Amino acid sequence: MTPLHAPAPASQCKNCGAPVTDRYCSHCGQRVGQLEQSVWHFTQEAFEDLTHADSRLWRTLGALLFKPGYLTREFLEGRRARYLPPLRLYLVLSVAFFLIASVTSPKKTQSDAEPIKTPAQSAQQIQSLCPKFLEWGTQIVGKRFGEVLSASCDKTLQSGGHELQEAVLHNIPRVMFIFLPVLALFSKLLYWRPPRYYIEHLLFYLHNHSFVFLLFGLERLADALIPAPSFIRFLGLAAPLYAIFYLYRSMRRVYGENRARTAGKFTVLALIYLAIGIVTLVATTAFSFVML
């Protein structure tokens, strides 16, 4: 039987029919060779794909975590094949982050737990707010919408707010597809000289949000797996500080402006980010509440 890594006797790719001269088809990228059926060989090939043939994964994650703005510059300068595509990277890391966030929760010390509401307190607060929502919804939209809000209030009260929290967490990744293009539009307005393509700003945000998902995903995993409260508190402080430094350095590397101009635009974009983020979170929460 012909091994999987050896070229097949045929001179054409079995996937697309293009002529083949090496281990991979130059047209579609499929590896040439017969499929080996043994589990052991399949496992070997899978490990090779992960660690060698597709070493782009590790190269991309390393650059993303420790080299601010590097991936964006590499992509803009045409060096793209050695790294994962920006959109795929963003999608994979965003899904991984929200999955980690849904199954882990930060450890709480005694002092941390004091200001946190109990389920009974949360339910009491929700119960006091629901009549206001019902009145607002009925007056502005109509009686039928008020009935929808009433049902949402009942579900929220029965779950102590947990069902609403899960719904918001589920909807945030979708809302980010609107959030990022809006931020890229503000960046285009802020960096109007020299003129840049809109896609360059969008690419910048895709890479930087991928970094945020990776950094805080790792922080949440450490929080869940490492039984060392002092180390976790250190990570809780270090991760946001590193993120601020990283985003500033990324702006300098991608846009090439001096420290003062970069700091000024960083501050403006941070305020815009905060404002849009609050509006987005409120809108997502309201939508999630209505759709319960």
C-alpha positions, 0 to 999 in steps of 0.5 A: 500500500502506498504511504500517505506521505508519498506522491500517488502514481497518478499525475493528477490530483484526485481532488481537483484534477490539476497536475501534481509534481510534489507532496501537495497539489499546487492548485488546491493544496490537498496532500497527495497519496492514498488514505491509510486506514490504521488508527495509529497512522491516522493519529501520526498524520493528525499530530504532524498536521498540528505541529509541523504541516500547519505550524502556522497555528503556533507561529500565529499565536506566538506573534499575536500574544507577544508582538503588538501589531506584528501580524497586521503589518505582516499581512499588509506587507504581503507576508500572509501564507505563514499565518492564519487568516485574520477572520479565521483567527478571530472566529476561533479565538472568540468561540474559544473565549466565550466557551471558556467564559461559560464553563469557568468563573473567577475564584472569589475570596471572602472580601470579594464575595461581600459586595456580590448580590445573593440570588435572593437579592438579585431576584428582588432587584429584578422584581422591582425593575420589572413593573417599570419595564412593563409600563414603558413597553406597554405605553411606547410599543403596545399591550402585546409587547408588554405581555412579551416583557412580562413573560421575560420578567417571569423567566428571569425571576425563576432563574434568578437572572442566570438565564438572562446572563447566559443569553447575553453571553450567547449574543455578544459574539454576534453583536461583535460583528457590528461592533468591530466595523463601527470601530474601524469606521472611527479609526478611518476618520481619525487616521484620514492622513495619509489616506488608508483603506477601510479594510486596513483598520478592520484588520487592525481590530480583528487582530487586536480583538483576537489578542484580547480573546487569547489573553483573557481566555488564558487568564480565565483558564489560569484562574480556574486551574491554578489554586494560588489566590495571590498569583490569580490576583496578580494575573487579574492586575497584570492582564489589563495592564498588558492589554493597554500596553499591547494596544498602544504599541500595536497602534504605533507599529501599524500606523507609524506615528510618534508617541504623542500622536499615538497616545492622543489617538489612543485616548480618543479611541479608548473613549469611543470604544467605551461609549460604543461598548456601553451602548452595545452591552445595554442593547444586547442585554435588552434584546436578550431580555426581550427574546427570553 
